[in-house]
Amino acid sequence: MDKEHGRYHEYSRTENQRSAIVMKNEKGFYVILCKNGLRVETRLCYDHSETWAERVAENYVDGILNI
């Protein structure tokens, strides 16, 4: 059974001070992107899967996705 709402996954890289949290609400998945502990963007992934949201988070912490 799937989780309903809330925090699903967390990603971080200490070397670049980036972190990302994959969340889900009634509309679907979204990713909170942070740098130095501060939120820089919330990326909505409502039309995509959990895997898509995880890749957004991974790409951000790995420095592929830059804000």
C-alpha positions as CSV (number, residue, x, y, z in Angstrom):
1,M,0.0,0.0,0.0
2,D,1.3,3.4,-1.0
3,K,1.9,6.2,1.5
4,E,-0.8,8.8,1.2
5,H,0.7,12.3,1.8
6,G,3.8,13.7,3.3
7,R,7.6,13.2,2.9
8,Y,8.7,10.3,0.6
9,H,12.4,10.7,0.1
10,E,15.3,13.0,1.0
11,Y,18.5,13.6,-0.9
12,S,21.6,15.7,0.0
13,R,25.2,16.4,-0.9
14,T,27.3,18.0,1.8
15,E,30.0,19.0,-0.7
16,N,27.7,21.5,-2.5
17,Q,25.3,22.1,0.4
18,R,22.2,21.0,-1.6
19,S,19.3,19.0,-0.4
20,A,15.9,18.0,-1.9
21,I,12.8,16.5,-0.3
22,V,10.3,14.6,-2.4
23,M,6.8,15.2,-1.0
24,K,3.2,14.2,-2.0
25,N,-0.1,16.0,-1.4
26,E,-3.6,15.5,-2.8
27,K,-2.5,16.8,-6.2
28,G,0.6,14.6,-6.5
29,F,4.4,14.8,-6.1
30,Y,6.5,17.9,-5.6
31,V,10.1,18.5,-4.7
32,I,11.4,21.1,-2.2
33,L,14.9,22.2,-3.3
34,C,17.2,23.7,-0.7
35,K,20.7,25.2,-0.7
36,N,22.5,25.9,2.6
37,G,19.4,24.8,4.5
38,L,17.2,27.4,2.8
39,R,14.4,26.6,0.4
40,V,15.2,28.0,-3.1
41,E,12.3,26.4,-5.1
42,T,9.4,24.1,-4.9
43,R,9.3,22.1,-8.2
44,L,5.8,20.7,-8.9
45,C,5.7,17.3,-10.5
46,Y,1.9,16.8,-10.3
47,D,1.6,15.3,-13.8
48,H,4.5,12.9,-13.2
49,S,5.4,9.7,-11.3
50,E,7.2,9.3,-8.0
51,T,10.3,8.2,-10.0
52,W,10.2,11.4,-12.0
53,A,10.1,13.4,-8.7
54,E,13.1,11.4,-7.4
55,R,15.1,12.1,-10.5
56,V,14.4,15.8,-10.1
57,A,15.7,15.6,-6.6
58,E,18.8,13.6,-7.6
59,N,19.6,15.9,-10.5
60,Y,19.4,19.0,-8.2
61,V,21.7,17.6,-5.5
62,D,24.1,16.3,-8.1
63,G,24.4,19.8,-9.7
64,I,22.8,18.8,-13.0
65,L,19.6,20.9,-12.3
66,N,20.6,24.4,-11.5
67,I,18.3,27.1,-10.1
